[in-house]
Amino acid sequence: MTVLATGRERIGVQGERTVLVPPLPADTDAGRLFLDRAEAAGPGFTAARADVAEICRRLDGMPLAIELAAARGASLGAAGLLTALEDVLRLLSGGRGAVERHRSLRAVIRWSHDLLTEDERELFECLSVFVGGFDLAAVGAVVPGLGAGAAADLLGRLVDKSLVVRAAEGRWRMLETVRAFAAERLAAGAAQGAVRERYLRWAAGTAAELEDRLDGDWRVRFDAVADDLRAALAGAPPGRADVPHRLARSLGHLTFARRFLREAPGHYREAARRAPTPDEAALDLRDAADAAHALIETGRAFDLLLESAEQSRRAGDGDGEAATLAFAVVTAERHPSGFDAEIPHERLRALLARARAAGDLRDRVVAAHLAAARAWSHGTEKVTPDPFLAAAARSAARATGDPVLLSAALDASGIAALTAGRFREAHRIATERVGLLPAMPRDVPYPAPEITDTYHMATACAVAAGDLRAALSAARLAASDDLIGDRSPVAMATLVQALVLMGDLDEALSHADTLWEACEDAGSPLAWTAPSVAAVALAHGLLGDEDGLRLWRDRAERIAGDARSRYLASYAAFVDARTALRAVRAGEAPVLVERAFAPFPPQDWYRGYARAAGAELAVAAGLPDAPKRLAAASDAAPENAWAAACLARASGLLHRDVDELTGSARSWEHIGARHEHAFTLDLIEELRPRR
């Protein structure tokens, strides 16, 4: 005789052969079952495929749970079901099956629970604290006095009864619906507080162990326990205490190192709220600020730095207060585009005065921070450091031996050179900063502000100097750095601009939507990306796509916002003048040329491009002042290889000199500007005498 029987556990008779029935796949069989039962309960029921898959996933693919949920679909709809699943056991009740215990999921699970022994019930309820699975060590941590052998035996029994499932080698988990029932039972008893305290200690210890393994293979292990580390912290009692503080701080470190960058600042912020002492809170807040910098959220970083400085003051750490306040000043002066509203100079100078009064000027780190803050806040405009004070800041930073402080001081000198039009010097300084990157660790937030800024400035300075090959090399280097990533604003902005100027228009446009998504998803304003957005407009214009040109020009204006004059004015004039060369309209040319020669602010680094393109447009349009425009733009040539090649082409066009045009073509080829090279060769062919 052969008997086919189903059950939640094996019968245990001689000759029995067991076949485990897995849950239904959420996006196929489970989805079909749900829709079939939902349409039966409410004809005409519809739901998005993604919603159905999510409902089935959260029900662990359990057929009974899916049927019970589908029966509520007519009254709640898919969106209502997803909301109601927050209390899954309450939702999955009220069925009308012939067997009473099949009318609710709670009754089904209670039937199995009531058959457990006392020690099985205790373990079953304790395991409900784990949201993402567990191993034997974790089981022993939450159940007191349970040895490894006993834990394995009890766990095996629960697996046999289908109340726990084996997730992977050495790891187990509860289905979410089963875990909800176990959690109810734990909450109804007296042991919940003690179990959750042990769970919290297990999480803090596990996180600390993972921090010690960051140089090795830790990511898979972290991913396996990450949800539980988060849940343990979220469920910790409120207030300042050592264990939740250690867990929050470890989570900040681990999520940053794992590149969950949007998550990391919040964990550090939570650590500060949990910190037992002000000096620990100050450190947590400084790390939160640096982690926010990695997201280019400089306004948020500024606020966190001020909080950190206040905690240092409360701790009696004058040097910490001074260094942090000075860094806050530098942040606001150096990266104003990340602020919703720029911080007035008067407030920043008052903060600098507080920093000088708080710190010991003989301390090298304090002295370096104060020197940098003086250099950046000396002028009346943001992003305009004083060159002499920048040199002093550079010397002070070198004395510390800290590559992060040195990189920041070098940037002050580089920006001062850009402001003065010394683009080749700025390019050299930016290259020096790139050389410091290998000395900066990637698994802690401290160097993050310099790493992100170095990649951005390496490309920006190379573009300003017309060294397009170096610009593209720096952009690709940024995309390969896992702190930056290949889809971040820094990676996309640097790459797209370099590709357009080099003439790789199709590749540039293939990244355009990703660039725009990065800009839209950013947590703070990104006015500094406006030139790269405008570069996409340039690519469309060079290809003759007028609609694309207008769309991306409008987007560039939107991104630049109130900071247009600082970040976009000259690049927009360059785009307009260069794209007008495709089909010169004499009526528009004078206006576009005038814009290209506008008095751009010193922080606008692309004025050489604008003036060179404007001069060439004046020549192509036959404007009477074209020779004067060429002469006026000539000062850009020594500092910008792109501008030099453009002006040589404009001069050749003005004089109808094939030799000059040929020299221009060689220059375009040398810097790698393929589109401009091809455009120049076409001009040469037009000027050659016909045979």
Secondary structure, 3 states (H helix, E strand, C coil): CCCCCCCCCCCCCCCCCCCCCCCCCCCCHHHHHHHHHHHHHCCCCCCCHHHHHHHHHHCCCCHHHHHHHHHCHHHHHHHHHHHHHHHHHHHCCCCCCCCHHHCCHHHHHHHHHCCCCHHHHHHHHHHHHCCCCECHHHHHHHCCCCCHHHHHHHHHHHHHCCCCEEEECCEEECCHHHHHHHHHHHHHCCCHHHHHHHHHHHHHHHHHHHHCCCCCCCHHHHHHHHHHHHHHHHCCCCCCCHHHHHHHHHHHHHHHHCCCCCCHHHHHHHHHHHCCCHHHHHHHHHHHHHHHHHCCCHHHHHHHHHHHHHHHHHHCCHHHHHHHHHHHHHHHHHCHHHCCCCCCHHHHHHHHHHHHHHCCCCCHHHHHHHHHHHHHHCCCCCCCCCHHHHHHHHHHHHHHCCHHHHHHHHHHHHHHHHHCCCHHHHHHHHHHHHHHHHHCCCCCCCCHHHHHHHHHHHHHHHHHCCCHHHHHHHHHHHHHCCCCCCCCHHHHHHHHHHHHHHCCHHHHHHCHHHHHHHHHHCCCCCHHHHHHHHHHHHHHHHCCCHHHHHHHHHHHHHHHHHHHHHHCHHHHHHHHHHHHCCCCCCCCHHHHHHHHCCCCCCCCCCHHHHHHHHHHHHHHCCCCCHHHHHHHHHHHHHHCHHHHHHHHHHHHHHHCCHHHHHHHHHHHHHHCCHHHHHHHHHHHHHHCCCC
